Amino acid sequence: MATKVKPRDVTPLIAWWRNFLIGKKYQTCLRFKDDIAPRDPPLPSLPPGVTHKLAGNYYYTRDGRRDAHPNAVAYSENAKHIVSGETQTKDKKPLPTPGDVFKWD
């Protein structure tokens, strides 16, 4: 039976000197493949979609880009507005302007 090869480490003399200077046994923080438990992600459970049955389902019918449409117009300036029957006779004041402009030259 083959012995397990120790992953990257220093020689025993340097390891002893390192442990002496640290004051405790050195614990490596490196993660090696043999020391880590496998972490397989759970398989996805997706609901069936447009492409779950591919027989007779041509590419152009399952292309997601073809499902995109232009945005719907929510407001238009030229659209007819509901009139309340009242006429607006209020005087419109001009918009306020910033202070005097400083002339550099």
N, C-alpha and C positions, 0 to 999 in steps of 0.2 A: 504494500500500500504506500502510495506516494505521500510525502509530507506536504502540508500546505505551505506554500511559499509566502513569507512575510512580505507585505507590501512595502513600498518605499520607506526606508528607515536608515538610520546612521549605524555606524559600527558599534559593537558593544562597549568599547572603551569610551567613545564620545557620548554614548547614551548614559553610561555611568556618570561621567563628568557633568553632563547636562542635568541629570537627576540630582546630583549632589549640589549643584549651584541653585537649582530651583527649590530644593528642599522637599520635593515629593516626586512621585513617579510621573513622568510626562505622559499626558493623554493627547494623542493626535486628534486634531479636529477635522482631518480630511475624511471624506466619505468614499469608500471603495465599493465597487459593485458587489463583491462577495459579502460585505457586511450589512448591506441594506436589504430590507424586505421588499419584494416586488409590490409596486403600487399600480395595479391595473385599474384604469377608470371604469366605472360601470358603463355598460352599453347603453346608448341612447334609446329611449322609447318614443319615437316620433309618430304623430298621427299620420295616417295615409294622406298623401297629397295628390297633386295633379299628375305627378310622374311615377306613382307607385306601381302602376301597371304600364309597362312599356309596349306591349303588343298592340299594334295599330295606333300608337300614339306618336305621331310624327314630330320632328323637332320644332317646326314652326308653331305647332299648337301648344307646346310646353315651354316655349321660350318666355321667360319672365319679363323680358324687355318689351314684348308686344302687349303686355297687360298694362303698361304705363300709358296714361292719357294726359292731355294738357290740363292744366289747372282750371277749375271752374271759376267763372267770373262772379265774385261776390258783390261787387259794387261797380257801377259805371256812371260816369259823370253825365252822359247823354241819355240815361234811362229816364223814363217818366217817373216823377215823384208824386206821392199822394198829396193832394192839395187840401188844406184844412178849411178853406173858404175865406180865411182872413188874408188881407193884404198886408204886406210888411212895408210900413211907411217910416220905419226908424231910419234916422240919418246915420250912415256908417262913418265912423271916425277913421282917419288914416292910421295906419299902424305906427307905433312909436319907432323912432329911429335912434340909433346910438348917439352919443354926444358928439361934440365937434371933432373933426378929423385933424390930427396933428400933421402939419406939412413939414417934412424933413428938410427939404431944400427950398 
